[in-house]
Amino acid sequence: MEYRHFTLSEFDSPDKPGSGDRMDRNFVAMLDEARDIAGVAFKVTSGYRTEVRNREVGGKVNSSHLVGKAADLHAPTSMLRFRIIAALIAAGFTRIGIGRTFIHVDNDSNKTPGVAWLYG
């Protein structure tokens, strides 16, 4: 499957080149649609994570990054955060975490939908 705005290598765990291939294709397609809606580039700062990488960054044991259904997107300004969040919601995402410099998004069906949270 080809995407307009992403290559799977953008989702690689830093400790495992090629691991972006483990991303859920539906997740990436939804993210690609959100990118179209936002009209701004999405820079993936964390996509697929190996268990080692997840521990290094303090990720949760059941992190959606481990199954390729999550990404963190660079969003250093309030205006960019707003545009990204609005586009993610319009594309159908229902799980969004908001940090000072990033937005977490996932579509993990094993977790509660319709939630947004803040990172301290």
N, C-alpha and C positions, 0 to 999 in steps of 0.2 A: 504494500500500500504506500502511496506517495502522499505527502502532505505539502500544502502550499507554503507554509511558514517554518516548518521544522524539519530537521533530520534527526533520526533516532540517536545519533552520536551526541547530540546536545543533552541527552538525558543520561549519558554514561556516569556511573559511579567513578569518582576520580581514581579509585584503587583497582578498577577492572575495566580497561578499555573494551568497547564493544558491548558492554552490558546494557546500553540503551535499547538494544534489541529485545530486552525483556519487558519493555513497557507495554501496557495494555493498549491495543490499537484503538479501541473505542475511546479511551481516555485521551489519547493524542489527537484523534479526530475532533473530539469536543473542544480541546484546547486550541486546535487550528481554527475552528469556527469562531471561538471567542476572540482570537487574534484578529480575524476579519472584522468582527463587530467593533472592537476597540479602536482599530485604525492606528495602533502604535505597536512597536516591536515588543515582544515578550522575551526577556532574557532569563533562561532557566538557570537558577543557581543550585538547584538540587532536584534530580529526577529519580531514577532508579538508585537504590542504595543496597550495597552488600550489607550483611550483618555487621561486619567489622566497621564499615564506614558509618552505619547507623549508630553504633555504640560510640564512635569517636565524636559524633556531633550531638550526642545526648538524645537521640531519637527514641521514641517509645518502642517497647518490645513488639507491639503489634502494628508498627508504623505502616501506613499504606504505601510508603516509598519502597518497602521491601517486596511488594508484589506488583510494582510498576503502575500503580493507580493514583499517584500523587506527584506534584511538582511544587517547588517554591520558585516564585518569580520575583525578580529584582524590581522593587517599587520604592525608590527613595524619596518621592515627594507625595504630598497629599493628593495633588491633582492626578498623578499617575495611578496611585492606589485606587482612587475613585473610578477612573476609566476602566482599569483592569477588573475591579469588582463588578461594576455594572455589566461589562461584557461577559464575565464568567456566569453571572446569573442569567443573562439573556440566552446564553448557550446551553443552559440547563443544569449547571453545577449547583449543588445544594449543600456543599461542605466547604467552608472558606475560613481560613485563619488569617488574622491580620497582625503583622509585625511592624516595627518602625521602618524597616527598609525592604520588606518583602511581603508577598502574599502567598500563603499556602492554599492549594486547591487539591481536592481529591474527589473521586467518584466511587469510593469503596462501598459496595452494596452490603458489606458485612458490618457497616457502622451506621449510626443514626443519621438520617438525612435532615435537612432543614436546620442546620446549625452554623453559627459563625462564632468565632472566639478570638480573643486577643492574646498575643504573646507578650509576656512581661518584659 
